């Protein structure tokens, strides 16, 4: 902890305090405290727009030992990152490695956090903290460094999707089939997965009225926050459904498709954020290991006639996917593109492309 020049602490909404050392950018912040149990992939996790406004607790005991990759681009997308910036409000780790070693590393985790003005704490018992959140449920928190204090703020009251969506349409050309991607906070790897299948991707803002656009299918991306805040997207998706165009929803996009169909959503006690969530396919009973990052879920018992559950979480029985019985609409709560995590369900992109 040699680079920690100040003491810091995490204060939870119920008054609990976890003390540690500060690194990264030295400022106080507030947000929603969530945990991720993945072992690797912190560059991808920290740049995932679904974490917008959240203080992220990483349970793996040593973070930063392979540094941060160089900023390279392919198809105008940052390689090894899921967006063009760090999205989390703050970071909590058990031990930060200020010495790093990797052939592609360009800087340390601490340097990266400083550049992006993101504070972090090290020396925290993240196992105890995670067990506490698991027992009590996700709660608000604030990282306090020095004498600076901040008020608790619930990011779910904000339109987080508006903050992370593109502001104007972007086109990524690859093939003859055209997919319209509704960007609610899209991970770069979703776009890469489509481009790898010879698809031309038109990426549009979350509230963009795309009904007059030409496309063969629609993908609704992942993103942060409460899906019920995305009323504009839900309205547009309902209109696309009337046209019978193929639709594939991922994570937040799954929740949006479900809400557009008439189902209901709710907030989970502590969410699913890891690279090892087992999901069972209804019917075949085949279990897939998936990468996930979400705090809300769909009540599959509220699905209207014509829809059926597709995947179920093997740990807690929550819904992980839906599909229409006769029309080309499908969605999953997990991330088939992974990044980071297993690619067991990457084949779902092939299934969507076959519907175009």
Secondary structure, DSSP 8 states (H G I E B T S, - for coil): -TT--EEEEEEETTS-EEEEEEEES---EEEEEEEE--SS-HHHHHT-GGGTTEEEEE-SS-BSTT-EE---EETTEETT-SSSS---SEEE-S-B-SS---TTEEE-HHHHHHHTT-EEEES--HHHHHHHHHHH--EEEEEEETT-------GGGS-HHHHHS-SS-EEE--SSEEEEEEESS--HHHHHHHHTTTEEEEEEETT---TTS--SEEEE---SS-GGG-HHHHHHHHHHHHHT-EEEEETHHHHHHHHHHT-EEEEEEEEEEEEEEEEEETTT--EEEEEEEEEEEEEGGG--TTEEEEEEETTT--EEEEEESSSSEEEESSBTT-SSS--TTTHHHHHHHHH-
